[in-house]
Amino acid sequence: MNQTTQTPTNSRGCGGCFLRGMGVLTLLVLLPIVVYGLLFGVGALLITSDTEKDADMIVLLSGGDRQRWQEAVNLYKARPSRIILITETGDTINEIGTRYSLLVRNNLSAMGVPLDNIRIIPKVSRSTVEEARSVREYMEYWGHKSCVVVTDPYHTFRTRLIFQDTFRTSPVNVEIHAVKGHWYKATTWMFSRQGWEVTLLELAKVVGYVFGAGR
């Protein structure tokens, strides 16, 4: 009696291949989402802003452009009795030695802020740490009780760390205000070269400050 030999179908092996394929496909789908989520978290960490209250003064940190100036003007127009305080870096903008701080002052004036409502701190500051110290000295000397510090969104986290440390024993209350409508956003910074440059640089500065650099 002849018996026909049949080769069993390796259904388990094919099923394993299918599951592995699905695993790889799932990984390829989820990986960009996870990476984007992590990068979004980094941007969200760097951006911190208080709900603006009735601070006595508006502190405009150096290093910004017209967007930062406009934000200070907007805060001023919401309460025109306030003073805009400009930090002094000592930087010049031309061969005759015109101070950058004067350029900022003149632009604020052209944007609607009376010169009587603009002050420039006399003391030169070369870093955010020195700016915070100068602001504290100025405000305590003149008896001001509170200020709102205006800076770019990616700079707000480090600014908060520095100003909190500097004003820890001061009676002056400090708020941090991120420029609204700025190009740097937690949702999109990772899609531009400029976004990567400022994010990596700012993270390095945060780490350096936390571990004592520049204090």
C-alpha positions in Angstrom: 0.0 0.0 0.0 1.5 3.3 -1.1 1.5 6.2 1.3 1.7 9.8 0.1 4.0 11.9 2.2 2.9 15.6 2.6 5.2 18.4 3.7 3.5 20.3 6.5 3.0 24.0 6.0 5.1 26.2 8.2 2.3 28.4 9.3 4.0 29.3 12.5 7.1 30.5 10.7 5.1 32.7 8.3 3.1 34.1 11.2 6.3 35.0 13.0 7.5 36.8 9.8 4.3 38.7 9.7 4.5 39.7 13.3 8.1 40.8 12.9 7.1 42.9 9.9 4.3 44.5 11.8 6.7 45.3 14.7 9.1 47.0 12.3 6.3 48.9 10.7 5.0 50.0 14.1 8.4 51.1 15.1 8.9 53.1 11.9 5.5 54.8 12.6 6.1 55.5 16.3 9.7 56.5 16.2 9.2 59.9 14.5 6.3 60.6 16.9 8.4 59.8 19.9 11.4 61.9 18.6 9.1 64.8 17.8 7.5 64.5 21.3 11.0 64.7 22.9 12.0 67.7 20.8 8.7 69.4 21.6 9.4 68.8 25.3 12.8 70.5 25.0 11.2 73.6 23.4 8.4 73.7 25.9 11.0 73.5 28.8 12.9 76.5 27.4 9.7 78.6 27.1 8.2 79.9 30.3 6.1 83.1 30.8 4.2 84.5 33.6 0.7 86.0 33.4 1.6 89.7 33.2 0.5 91.7 36.3 0.8 95.4 37.2 4.6 95.4 37.6 6.2 98.8 38.3 8.7 98.6 35.5 9.3 96.8 32.2 12.8 95.4 31.9 14.0 95.0 28.3 17.0 92.7 28.2 19.7 93.3 25.5 20.3 91.2 22.5 16.9 91.2 21.0 15.5 92.7 17.8 12.5 94.8 16.9 10.1 92.0 18.0 11.4 92.2 21.6 11.2 96.0 21.5 7.6 95.9 20.2 6.6 93.5 23.0 8.0 96.0 25.6 6.0 98.8 23.8 2.8 96.7 23.9 3.2 96.1 27.6 3.9 99.8 28.1 0.7 100.8 26.2 -1.4 98.5 28.4 -0.3 100.8 31.3 1.4 104.0 30.1 2.5 105.1 33.6 5.3 102.5 33.6 8.9 102.9 32.9 10.8 100.7 30.3 14.3 99.9 31.7 17.0 99.1 29.2 20.1 97.2 30.2 23.5 98.6 29.1 25.9 96.2 27.3 28.4 98.9 26.2 28.2 97.6 22.7 28.4 100.1 19.8 26.7 100.1 16.4 29.0 102.3 14.3 32.4 103.7 13.9 31.6 106.8 16.0 30.8 104.7 19.0 27.0 105.1 19.2 25.7 102.9 22.0 23.3 100.0 21.1 21.3 101.0 24.2 20.7 104.5 22.6 19.5 102.8 19.4 17.0 100.8 21.4 15.9 103.9 23.3 15.4 105.8 20.1 13.4 103.0 18.5 11.2 102.7 21.6 10.5 106.5 21.3 9.7 106.2 17.6 7.3 103.4 18.5 5.3 105.6 20.8 7.0 105.6 24.2 7.9 109.0 25.6 11.6 109.5 26.4 10.6 110.4 30.0 9.4 106.8 30.3 12.6 105.2 29.2 15.6 104.6 31.4 19.0 103.1 30.6 20.9 101.4 33.5 24.3 103.1 33.7 26.2 100.0 34.7 27.5 97.9 31.9 26.5 94.2 31.8 28.1 91.6 29.6 25.8 88.7 30.4 22.3 87.8 31.6 23.7 87.2 35.1 25.3 90.7 35.2 22.0 92.2 33.7 20.1 90.6 36.6 22.5 92.1 39.2 22.3 95.5 37.6 18.5 95.4 37.5 18.3 94.5 41.1 20.7 97.3 42.2 18.8 99.8 40.1 15.4 98.8 41.3 16.3 98.6 45.0 18.2 101.9 44.8 15.2 103.7 43.4 12.6 101.9 45.5 10.7 100.0 42.8 8.8 97.0 44.0 8.2 94.8 40.9 9.2 94.3 37.3 8.4 92.2 34.2 11.4 91.1 32.2 10.9 90.9 28.5 13.0 88.5 26.4 12.8 86.0 23.6 10.9 82.7 24.3 13.9 80.4 24.1 15.8 82.6 26.6 13.0 82.7 29.2 13.9 79.5 31.2 17.5 80.5 31.8 16.4 84.1 32.5 14.0 82.8 35.2 16.7 80.7 36.8 19.1 83.7 36.9 16.7 86.3 38.1 15.2 83.9 40.7 18.7 83.4 42.1 19.7 87.0 41.9 16.5 88.3 43.5 16.1 85.5 46.1 16.8 87.9 49.1 15.3 91.0 47.4 11.9 92.5 48.2 11.5 93.2 44.5 9.0 90.8 42.7 10.1 89.6 39.2 8.0 88.3 36.4 9.3 86.8 33.1 7.5 87.6 29.9 8.1 85.8 26.6 7.8 87.8 23.3 4.4 86.9 21.7 4.2 85.9 18.1 7.9 85.0 18.0 9.3 82.6 15.4 10.6 80.3 18.2 7.8 77.9 19.2 7.9 74.5 20.9 5.9 73.0 18.1 8.1 74.1 15.2 11.7 75.0 16.3 13.1 71.6 15.2 12.2 72.3 11.6 14.8 75.1 11.0 18.5 75.4 11.3 18.1 78.5 13.4 15.9 76.6 15.8 18.5 74.0 16.3 21.3 76.5 16.8 19.5 78.6 19.4 18.1 75.5 21.2 21.4 73.7 21.5 23.2 76.9 22.5 20.6 77.7 25.1 20.7 74.2 26.6 24.4 74.4 26.9 24.1 77.8 28.7 21.5 76.4 31.0 23.7 73.4 31.9 26.7 75.7 32.3 24.7 78.1 34.6 23.4 75.2 36.7 26.9 73.9 37.3 28.3 77.3 38.2 29.6 78.8 34.9 29.2 82.6 34.8 27.9 83.0 38.3 
